Amino acid sequence: MTEPPLADEPRNLLGGRLLPCSYAPLTGYFRDGCCKTDGNDQGRHLVCARMTIEFLRFSLERGNDLVTPRAEYLFPGLKPGDWWCLCALRWSEALEAGLAPPVKLAATHAAVTRYVSRAALLRHAVDPPETV
């Protein structure tokens, strides 16, 4: 079995074409709305997650401020309800703390299973496999 591609023909966690995560705010390592990645993305922004206040606080406590706007990066700052491509390991860390945000499977890159268990992602899915 081959591993899912990282940059060419991205696939989602369900095996289909990777769907967009969010255009407003514009997310993704490439700021194209999708949770795509390549070898330069050290954070592996693979998980399409809906922000919760608990997760945003957790991230801030870990030194990653996702709330404050940063005009120089065209970053509007996130609020609860926003969809965002998260780093796989940050999502995993939040999972261990009991604060993992909900996940959109169809917009989460298949390569995420290199870092996070598929079962954990399925438990946090807003689009269960049988409805996608």
Buried (B, 14 or more C-beta within 10 A) or exposed (E): EEEBBBEEEBBBBBEEEBBBBBEEBBBBBBBBBBBBBEEEBEBBBBBBBBBBEBBBEBBEEEEBEBBEEEEEEEBBEBEEEBBBBBBBBBBBBBBEEEBBBBBBBBBBBBBBBEBBEEEBBBEBBBBEEEEB
